[in-house]
Amino acid sequence: MKTTISIPARHFTIVTYSLLLTACGGGGSDGGGGNAGAVGTGSGAPVATTPAPPAAQAPFTIVPGVLSGKYLAGYPTAIKATASPNTTLAGTLYFRLDDDNGVIVSADISANADNTYAVSAMPSATKASGHYTGAVVVNVCKDASCTTQIAGAPFKVPYSIDVISPNGGTVAANVTALSGLANARDWSGFQGDASHTGMVPVTLAPASFTARWTHETPAIGAEQLRISDIATGNGLIYFSTNPRYTEKRGYALFALKEQDGTEAWRRDFSSLPYPSTNAPAFANGRIFMSAGSQTSSSFYAFDAANGTTLFAKTVSEQWNRYPAPAVFGNGVYLGGGIYGGMYGFDANSGMQRWLINERQVGNWTPAVDETHVYNYQNDRLLVNDRITGAPVSQVLGLEDLSFYGITPMLGAANNVIIAGSKAVVNFDTGANKIRWSVGGSYHVGPAYDNKTIFVLRDQSIALQALNEADGSLAWSWTPPAVAGRWSGNVLLTNNLVFVSTENTTFAIDRATHLPVWTYPAGGNLALSSNGVLYIGGQSSITAINTR
């Protein structure tokens, strides 16, 4: 069904002042008459031809070049773009948009302060779930009836729009056979493992990357379930879901098959008196996670293959949310406590080894090495014995580095790095002091490899590579403005740095510091032992083959 959208002229009254140019001349001056443009026909008599005039440039450039969007069936959301004039505009212009497919049903355009125009296109609320492609024909008219158009109009703007089923589900793309990738490991939880470096020691060829499948979570009402960080293992991926806070449904742990994105199993926590879920961790064939709040809080272990409960241990908790537990050896370490704190559990039996009472902050998980557990609380780095939980040391940091807790990252020996809303700080745990700090607001999820710290700067948005020794800048890269703000973590391989913004994932070459691959989806990143890259958005997961 075709839709025609007429936009009121009040949005497009453009008054400009320009010089009146008068062309002067008389006669040709190309060096002589002759038969310009004559083409021999083989008969000896040239035939004069007139070259076709070049196509007029469209009067506006639309960024992005393709109107892309995704929305839940019945609940459309506006698609935003920016229109930049390619010519001097004067007088009153009238815009009309035509879509033969009836996907775009309304639009609005308004002037920005920088001589560009904000475009807001609204898709149909009645389209069934599916993928829609087409083009909007943009008519730029000199009169309200659109009998005369300006040079270069009409022109087309393509669109690619996904309408999501309220039941969710998976759409396959390039589902090839899976096999283990040498030197890759299971992505255990937050930033890959208990050191949280986000580093996978493999070398990847971006030219080989292809989309494998995309999974969408089911919806409750007008909103899809939100997903946690992703863990991988045993040929499955794991994540938890949360609905809006007002809902009592949708709190679950999911396991999907890496092969095709279909569901392997799930566990539901919605029947708890105070339901909630935190992100899962995978290790040694088990899934570890905490779920529930107040009196219904428990720490769980499940069989990673089938979801069978192996143990459920009551813990004290209020309403804080945490990333995945950190698993090291036969221990599992996680935030908790009725007024804040940290637990240590035996990974095999579920026996509680210790509980440390600390400040009541959420959104963190500890870092762990062979001997110590590290966590950052408000203004100090706390170091505890991994086996007993006994305090070893604390290093005063920067006051109010973050309103929430911050997950530490382990660098070289005696280097513990924190990236917060006020600075990046490297703690010297041998000397119990700050080694250095770099001011600025930084995103969650830095990464580390070979004496270099990779951080996402939120102010003056940039990926920065800092030298571990002194915090000096080794190099940086800035995404295009149209990509939006940072969304997700840094993931490293031997040759690439993966980062995500609100709508795009980039692979940056570590040698040239230039982007070598992009994908139009953003979110939290994970790389499995089968070499599948996962982009976890708010309510969707995209799987990318890396070979």
C-alpha positions as CSV (number, residue, x, y, z in Angstrom):
1,M,0.0,0.0,0.0
2,K,1.4,3.3,-1.0
3,T,1.7,6.2,1.5
4,T,2.0,9.8,0.6
5,I,3.2,12.2,3.3
6,S,2.8,15.9,2.9
7,I,4.8,17.9,5.5
8,P,3.5,21.4,6.4
9,A,5.4,24.3,4.7
10,R,5.9,26.0,8.1
11,H,8.8,23.5,8.7
12,F,10.5,24.5,5.5
13,T,10.3,28.2,5.0
14,I,13.9,28.9,4.2
15,V,15.0,32.5,3.8
16,T,18.5,32.9,2.4
17,Y,20.4,35.8,1.0
18,S,22.9,35.2,-1.8
19,L,24.7,37.2,-4.5
20,L,23.1,37.5,-7.9
21,L,25.6,36.1,-10.3
22,T,25.4,37.2,-14.0
23,A,27.1,35.1,-16.6
24,C,28.9,37.0,-19.3
25,G,30.2,35.6,-22.6
26,G,29.6,35.4,-26.3
27,G,30.6,32.7,-28.6
28,G,32.6,29.7,-28.2
29,S,36.3,29.7,-27.5
30,D,37.3,26.1,-27.8
31,G,39.9,26.7,-30.5
32,G,37.7,26.4,-33.6
33,G,34.3,25.2,-34.8
34,G,34.2,21.8,-36.3
35,N,31.9,19.0,-35.3
36,A,32.3,18.9,-31.6
37,G,31.1,15.6,-30.3
38,A,31.0,14.0,-33.8
39,V,31.3,10.2,-33.9
40,G,32.5,8.2,-36.9
41,T,29.9,5.8,-38.3
42,G,32.2,4.0,-40.8
43,S,30.4,5.5,-43.8
44,G,32.8,8.5,-43.9
45,A,30.2,11.0,-42.8
46,P,30.3,12.0,-39.2
47,V,27.0,12.1,-37.3
48,A,26.6,14.9,-34.7
49,T,25.4,13.6,-31.2
50,T,24.4,15.5,-28.1
51,P,25.8,14.0,-24.9
52,A,23.1,13.3,-22.2
53,P,23.3,15.9,-19.5
54,P,24.7,14.7,-16.2
55,A,22.2,13.7,-13.6
56,A,21.5,16.6,-11.2
57,Q,22.8,16.2,-7.7
58,A,20.1,15.6,-5.1
59,P,19.4,18.8,-3.2
60,F,20.1,17.1,0.1
61,T,22.5,14.5,1.5
62,I,20.9,12.3,4.1
63,V,23.0,10.8,6.9
64,P,22.9,7.9,7.5
65,G,22.4,7.0,3.8
66,V,20.0,4.2,4.7
67,L,17.2,4.8,7.1
68,S,17.6,1.8,9.5
69,G,15.4,0.9,12.4
70,K,14.0,-1.8,14.5
71,Y,10.8,-1.8,16.5
72,L,8.4,-4.2,18.2
73,A,5.3,-5.0,16.1
74,G,2.6,-2.5,17.1
75,Y,4.9,-0.1,18.8
76,P,6.9,1.9,16.1
77,T,9.7,4.2,17.0
78,A,10.9,7.2,15.0
79,I,13.9,6.8,12.7
80,K,16.2,9.8,12.9
81,A,18.4,11.2,10.2
82,T,20.1,14.5,9.2
83,A,19.6,16.3,5.9
84,S,22.3,18.6,4.7
85,P,21.6,21.0,1.7
86,N,23.8,20.5,-1.4
87,T,22.7,23.8,-2.9
88,T,21.6,27.3,-1.9
89,L,18.0,27.2,-0.9
90,A,15.6,30.2,-1.0
91,G,12.0,30.9,-0.5
92,T,9.4,28.5,0.8
93,L,9.8,24.8,0.0
94,Y,7.2,22.1,0.3
95,F,8.1,18.5,1.0
96,R,6.2,15.3,0.1
97,L,7.4,11.8,0.8
98,D,6.1,8.8,-1.1
99,D,6.5,5.1,-0.1
100,D,5.0,2.5,-2.3
101,N,5.4,-0.2,0.4
102,G,3.5,1.8,3.1
103,V,6.3,1.2,5.6
104,I,7.0,4.9,6.4
105,V,3.7,6.5,7.3
106,S,4.6,10.0,8.7
107,A,7.6,12.3,8.9
108,D,8.7,15.6,10.3
109,I,11.6,17.8,9.4
110,S,12.8,20.8,11.4
111,A,15.7,23.1,11.0
112,N,18.9,22.7,13.1
113,A,21.1,25.6,14.1
114,D,23.9,24.5,11.8
115,N,21.9,24.9,8.5
116,T,21.1,21.2,8.5
117,Y,17.7,19.6,9.0
118,A,16.5,17.0,11.6
119,V,14.5,14.3,9.9
120,S,12.1,12.1,11.9
121,A,10.4,9.3,10.0
122,M,7.7,7.2,11.6
123,P,7.1,3.6,10.4
124,S,3.8,1.8,10.4
125,A,2.2,0.4,13.5
126,T,0.3,-2.2,11.5
127,K,3.1,-4.0,9.7
128,A,3.5,-7.7,10.6
129,S,6.9,-8.9,12.0
130,G,9.5,-9.2,9.3
131,H,12.3,-7.4,7.4
132,Y,11.3,-4.5,5.1
133,T,13.4,-2.8,2.5
134,G,12.5,-0.1,0.0
135,A,13.0,3.6,-0.6
136,V,11.2,6.8,0.2
137,V,10.8,9.2,-2.7
138,V,11.5,12.7,-1.5
139,N,9.7,15.4,-3.5
140,V,11.0,19.0,-2.9
141,C,8.5,21.3,-4.4
142,K,8.2,25.0,-5.1
143,D,4.5,25.1,-4.6
144,A,2.0,23.4,-2.3
145,S,0.5,21.2,-5.0
146,C,4.0,20.0,-5.9
147,T,3.7,20.7,-9.7
148,T,7.2,22.1,-9.9
149,Q,10.3,20.7,-8.1
150,I,13.7,22.1,-7.5
151,A,16.8,20.8,-9.3
152,G,17.8,17.3,-8.3
153,A,14.3,16.4,-6.9
154,P,12.7,14.0,-6.5
155,F,15.3,11.7,-5.1
156,K,15.2,8.4,-3.2
157,V,16.3,7.5,0.3
158,P,16.5,3.7,0.9
159,Y,15.4,2.1,4.2
160,S,15.9,-1.2,5.9
161,I,13.6,-1.8,8.8
162,D,13.0,-4.8,11.1
163,V,9.6,-5.3,12.8
164,I,10.1,-7.6,15.8
165,S,7.6,-10.3,16.8
166,P,6.4,-10.0,20.4
167,N,7.4,-13.7,20.8
168,G,11.0,-12.9,20.0
169,G,13.0,-15.6,18.2
170,T,16.1,-16.2,16.0
171,V,16.7,-15.4,12.3
172,A,19.5,-17.4,10.7
173,A,21.9,-15.9,8.2
174,N,25.1,-17.8,7.6
175,V,25.0,-20.8,9.9
176,T,28.2,-22.7,9.1
177,A,29.7,-25.7,11.0
178,L,31.4,-24.7,14.2
179,S,34.8,-25.8,15.4
180,G,37.2,-24.7,18.2
181,L,39.4,-21.7,17.4
182,A,43.0,-22.3,18.5
183,N,44.0,-20.3,21.6
184,A,40.4,-19.0,22.1
185,R,38.8,-19.8,25.4
186,D,35.2,-19.8,26.8
187,W,34.0,-16.2,27.6
188,S,33.5,-16.9,31.3
189,G,31.7,-13.6,32.3
190,F,32.5,-9.9,32.6
191,Q,35.4,-9.1,30.2
192,G,36.2,-12.8,29.6
193,D,37.7,-14.1,32.9
194,A,38.5,-13.2,36.5
195,S,41.2,-10.7,35.5
196,H,38.7,-8.8,33.3
197,T,41.2,-8.0,30.6
198,G,38.9,-8.6,27.6
199,M,41.9,-10.2,25.8
200,V,41.6,-13.2,23.5
201,P,45.0,-14.3,22.1
202,V,43.9,-15.0,18.5
203,T,44.5,-13.3,15.1
204,L,41.4,-12.7,13.0
205,A,40.8,-11.7,9.4
206,P,38.0,-9.1,9.1
207,A,37.4,-10.0,5.5
208,S,36.1,-13.4,6.7
209,F,33.5,-11.9,9.0
210,T,29.9,-12.7,8.3
211,A,26.6,-12.5,10.2
212,R,25.6,-15.9,11.6
213,W,22.2,-15.2,13.3
214,T,20.3,-12.7,15.3
215,H,18.2,-13.4,18.3
216,E,15.4,-11.1,19.7
217,T,14.1,-11.5,23.2
218,P,10.3,-11.8,23.8
219,A,8.3,-8.8,24.9
220,I,5.9,-8.0,27.7
221,G,3.6,-5.4,26.5
222,A,5.4,-2.7,24.6
223,E,8.9,-3.6,25.8
224,Q,11.2,-6.5,25.0
225,L,13.1,-8.2,27.9
226,R,16.5,-6.6,28.6
227,I,19.5,-8.9,28.5
228,S,22.6,-9.1,30.7
229,D,26.2,-9.6,29.6
230,I,26.8,-12.8,27.7
231,A,28.8,-15.9,28.8
232,T,29.8,-18.7,26.5
233,G,30.8,-22.4,26.9
234,N,30.1,-25.9,25.8
235,G,28.7,-24.7,22.5
236,L,26.1,-22.5,24.2
237,I,25.7,-18.9,25.1
238,Y,24.1,-17.8,28.4
239,F,22.4,-14.6,29.5
240,S,19.7,-13.5,32.0
241,T,16.7,-11.3,31.3
242,N,14.9,-8.5,33.2
243,P,11.7,-6.7,32.3
244,R,10.6,-3.3,33.4
245,Y,10.7,-2.9,37.2
246,T,6.9,-2.8,37.4
247,E,6.6,-6.3,35.9
248,K,6.7,-9.6,37.8
249,R,7.3,-11.7,34.7
250,G,10.3,-12.2,32.4
251,Y,13.1,-12.8,35.0
252,A,14.9,-15.8,33.5
253,L,18.2,-17.4,32.6
254,F,18.5,-18.5,28.9
255,A,20.9,-20.8,27.1
256,L,21.0,-20.6,23.3
257,K,22.8,-22.9,20.9
258,E,25.9,-21.3,19.3
259,Q,25.1,-23.3,16.1
260,D,21.9,-21.6,15.2
261,G,20.7,-19.4,18.1
262,T,17.8,-21.6,19.0
263,E,16.9,-22.1,22.7
264,A,18.6,-25.0,24.5
265,W,17.0,-24.4,27.9
266,R,15.8,-21.8,30.3
267,R,15.2,-21.3,34.0
268,D,12.6,-18.8,35.2
269,F,12.8,-16.8,38.5
270,S,9.6,-14.8,38.1
271,S,7.9,-16.8,40.9
272,L,10.3,-15.5,43.6
273,P,8.7,-13.2,46.1
274,Y,11.1,-10.4,44.9
275,P,12.3,-11.5,41.5
276,S,15.5,-10.2,39.9
277,T,18.4,-11.7,37.9
278,N,22.1,-10.9,37.6
279,A,24.5,-11.8,34.8
280,P,25.7,-15.5,34.6
281,A,29.2,-16.8,34.6
282,F,30.4,-20.1,32.9
283,A,33.2,-22.3,34.2
284,N,34.0,-26.0,34.3
285,G,30.6,-27.0,32.8
286,R,28.6,-25.0,35.3
287,I,26.7,-21.7,35.3
288,F,26.9,-19.5,38.4
289,M,24.6,-16.6,39.0
290,S,22.7,-14.8,41.8
291,A,19.0,-14.1,41.5
292,G,16.2,-12.7,43.7
293,S,16.2,-9.7,46.1
294,Q,15.6,-9.2,49.8
295,T,14.4,-12.5,51.4
296,S,14.4,-14.4,48.1
297,S,18.1,-13.9,47.2
298,S,20.1,-17.0,46.4
299,F,23.4,-17.9,44.7
300,Y,22.9,-20.7,42.2
301,A,24.9,-23.2,40.2
302,F,23.3,-25.0,37.2
303,D,24.5,-27.7,34.9
304,A,25.6,-25.7,31.8
305,A,24.4,-28.4,29.4
306,N,20.8,-28.8,30.5
307,G,20.0,-26.2,33.3
308,T,19.7,-28.7,36.1
309,T,20.1,-27.0,39.5
310,L,23.3,-28.2,41.2
311,F,22.9,-26.0,44.3
312,A,21.1,-22.9,45.6
313,K,22.5,-21.1,48.6
314,T,20.7,-18.4,50.4
315,V,22.5,-15.0,50.4
316,S,21.7,-11.6,51.9
317,E,20.9,-8.9,49.3
318,Q,18.7,-5.9,48.8
319,W,18.2,-4.5,45.3
320,N,21.7,-4.1,44.0
321,R,22.6,-5.4,40.5
322,Y,25.9,-7.0,39.7
323,P,27.9,-8.2,36.7
324,A,28.7,-12.0,36.5
325,P,30.6,-13.6,39.4
326,A,34.3,-14.0,39.0
327,V,35.4,-17.7,38.9
328,F,39.0,-18.7,39.7
329,G,40.1,-22.2,40.4
330,N,37.5,-23.8,42.6
331,G,36.3,-20.5,44.0
332,V,33.4,-18.2,43.0
333,Y,33.4,-14.5,44.1
334,L,30.6,-12.0,43.9
335,G,29.0,-8.9,45.4
336,G,26.3,-9.2,47.9
337,G,25.4,-8.6,51.6
338,I,22.4,-6.9,53.1
339,Y,24.3,-3.6,53.4
340,G,26.9,-4.4,50.8
341,G,29.8,-6.7,50.7
342,M,31.5,-9.6,48.9
343,Y,31.1,-13.4,49.1
344,G,33.5,-16.2,48.5
345,F,32.0,-19.7,47.6
346,D,33.3,-23.1,46.9
347,A,32.5,-23.7,43.2
348,N,32.0,-27.4,43.6
349,S,29.9,-27.8,46.8
350,G,28.5,-24.3,47.1
351,M,29.8,-23.9,50.6
352,Q,30.2,-20.3,51.7
353,R,33.9,-19.7,52.5
354,W,33.5,-16.1,53.7
355,L,31.5,-12.9,53.6
356,I,33.1,-9.5,53.9
357,N,30.9,-6.5,54.9
358,E,31.6,-3.5,52.8
359,R,29.8,-0.4,51.4
360,Q,26.4,-0.7,49.8
361,V,27.1,-0.2,46.1
362,G,26.3,-2.3,43.1
363,N,27.3,-2.7,39.5
364,W,30.7,-4.3,40.2
365,T,32.3,-7.7,40.4
366,P,35.7,-8.5,41.9
367,A,39.0,-9.3,40.0
368,V,40.8,-12.4,41.2
369,D,44.3,-13.9,40.8
370,E,46.0,-16.8,42.4
371,T,46.3,-15.2,45.9
372,H,44.0,-12.2,46.1
373,V,40.6,-10.8,45.4
374,Y,40.3,-7.1,44.4
375,N,37.4,-4.7,44.5
376,Y,36.9,-0.9,44.4
377,Q,34.5,0.8,46.8
378,N,33.8,4.5,46.4
379,D,37.3,5.8,47.2
380,R,39.6,2.9,47.8
381,L,40.9,-0.4,46.4
382,L,40.4,-3.3,48.7
383,V,42.6,-6.4,48.6
384,N,41.6,-9.6,50.4
385,D,43.0,-13.1,50.7
386,R,41.4,-15.3,48.1
387,I,41.0,-18.4,50.3
388,T,40.1,-16.8,53.7
389,G,38.8,-13.4,52.7
390,A,41.0,-11.8,55.3
391,P,42.0,-8.2,54.5
392,V,45.5,-7.8,53.0
393,S,45.6,-4.1,52.2
394,Q,43.7,-1.1,51.0
395,V,44.9,1.7,48.8
396,L,43.2,5.1,49.0
397,G,42.1,6.1,45.6
398,L,40.2,9.2,44.3
399,E,37.1,10.3,46.2
400,D,33.8,9.5,44.5
401,L,35.5,8.0,41.4
402,S,32.1,6.5,40.6
403,F,28.6,6.6,42.2
404,Y,28.5,2.9,41.8
405,G,31.2,0.2,42.4
406,I,33.8,-0.3,39.8
407,T,35.2,-3.6,38.5
408,P,39.0,-3.7,38.7
409,M,41.1,-5.0,35.8
410,L,44.4,-6.8,36.4
411,G,47.5,-5.7,34.3
412,A,51.1,-6.8,34.9
413,A,52.2,-7.8,38.4
414,N,51.1,-5.2,41.0
415,N,49.1,-3.2,38.5
416,V,45.3,-2.9,39.2
417,I,43.4,-0.6,36.9
418,I,40.2,1.2,37.5
419,A,38.2,3.2,34.9
420,G,35.6,5.4,36.4
421,S,33.5,8.5,35.8
422,K,36.3,10.9,36.9
423,A,39.5,9.2,35.9
424,V,41.5,6.1,34.9
425,V,43.7,5.0,37.9
426,N,46.5,2.5,38.0
427,F,47.2,1.2,41.5
428,D,50.6,-0.1,42.6
429,T,49.6,-2.9,44.9
430,G,53.2,-3.6,45.8
431,A,53.8,-0.2,47.2
432,N,50.1,0.4,48.2
433,K,49.8,3.7,46.3
434,I,48.4,5.2,43.2
435,R,50.9,4.7,40.4
436,W,49.2,7.3,38.1
437,S,45.8,8.7,37.2
438,V,44.4,10.3,34.0
439,G,41.4,12.6,34.5
440,G,38.2,12.2,32.5
441,S,35.0,10.3,32.3
442,Y,35.5,6.7,31.1
443,H,33.1,4.0,30.1
444,V,32.7,0.6,31.8
445,G,34.8,-2.3,30.4
446,P,38.4,-1.4,29.6
447,A,40.8,-4.0,28.3
448,Y,44.5,-4.8,28.7
449,D,47.3,-6.5,26.8
450,N,51.1,-6.4,26.8
451,K,51.6,-3.2,28.8
452,T,48.8,-1.3,27.1
453,I,45.4,-0.3,28.6
454,F,42.5,0.3,26.3
455,V,39.8,2.7,27.6
456,L,36.7,4.3,26.2
457,R,36.6,8.0,27.0
458,D,33.0,9.4,27.3
459,Q,33.9,13.1,27.2
460,S,35.3,14.0,23.8
461,I,34.5,10.4,22.9
462,A,37.5,8.4,21.9
463,L,39.1,5.0,22.2
464,Q,42.4,5.6,23.9
465,A,45.5,3.3,24.2
466,L,47.4,4.2,27.4
467,N,50.9,3.1,28.4
468,E,50.6,1.0,31.5
469,A,53.8,2.4,33.0
470,D,52.8,6.1,33.2
471,G,49.4,6.5,31.7
472,S,50.7,8.4,28.7
473,L,48.7,8.3,25.5
474,A,50.1,5.8,22.9
475,W,47.3,6.4,20.3
476,S,43.6,7.1,20.0
477,W,40.7,6.7,17.6
478,T,37.4,8.6,17.4
479,P,34.3,7.1,15.9
480,P,32.2,9.1,13.5
481,A,29.6,11.3,15.2
482,V,26.7,9.5,13.6
483,A,27.7,6.3,15.5
484,G,26.6,7.8,18.8
485,R,27.9,7.3,22.3
486,W,29.9,4.2,23.6
487,S,27.8,1.1,24.4
488,G,29.6,-1.9,25.8
489,N,33.1,-3.0,26.5
490,V,36.5,-3.2,24.7
491,L,37.4,-6.7,23.3
492,L,41.0,-7.4,22.2
493,T,42.6,-9.9,19.9
494,N,46.2,-10.0,18.8
495,N,45.5,-7.7,15.9
496,L,42.2,-6.0,16.6
497,V,40.3,-3.8,19.0
498,F,36.6,-4.3,19.0
499,V,34.4,-1.5,20.4
500,S,30.7,-0.6,20.1
501,T,28.7,2.5,20.0
502,E,24.9,2.9,20.2
503,N,24.4,1.6,16.7
504,T,27.7,0.3,15.3
505,T,30.4,-2.2,16.2
506,F,33.9,-1.5,14.9
507,A,37.1,-3.5,14.6
508,I,40.2,-1.3,14.8
509,D,43.5,-2.5,13.5
510,R,46.0,-2.4,16.4
511,A,48.9,-1.6,14.0
512,T,47.3,1.1,11.8
513,H,44.8,2.4,14.4
514,L,42.1,2.5,11.6
515,P,38.8,0.7,11.4
516,V,38.9,-2.4,9.2
517,W,35.3,-3.7,9.8
518,T,32.0,-2.4,11.0
519,Y,28.6,-3.9,11.7
520,P,25.3,-1.9,12.2
521,A,24.6,-3.1,15.8
522,G,26.1,-2.1,19.1
523,G,26.3,-3.5,22.6
524,N,28.3,-5.7,25.0
525,L,30.9,-7.9,23.2
526,A,32.0,-11.5,23.8
527,L,34.1,-13.9,21.7
528,S,33.5,-17.7,22.2
529,S,36.0,-20.6,22.0
530,N,34.4,-21.4,18.6
531,G,35.4,-18.0,17.2
532,V,31.9,-16.5,17.2
533,L,31.7,-12.8,18.1
534,Y,28.6,-11.8,20.0
535,I,27.1,-8.3,20.1
536,G,24.6,-8.1,22.9
537,G,22.2,-5.1,22.6
538,Q,19.5,-4.1,25.0
539,S,17.2,-6.8,23.8
540,S,18.9,-8.6,20.9
541,I,22.0,-10.7,20.3
542,T,23.9,-10.7,16.9
543,A,26.3,-13.6,16.3
544,I,29.2,-12.9,13.8
545,N,31.3,-15.6,12.3
546,T,35.0,-14.6,12.4
547,R,36.3,-17.2,9.9
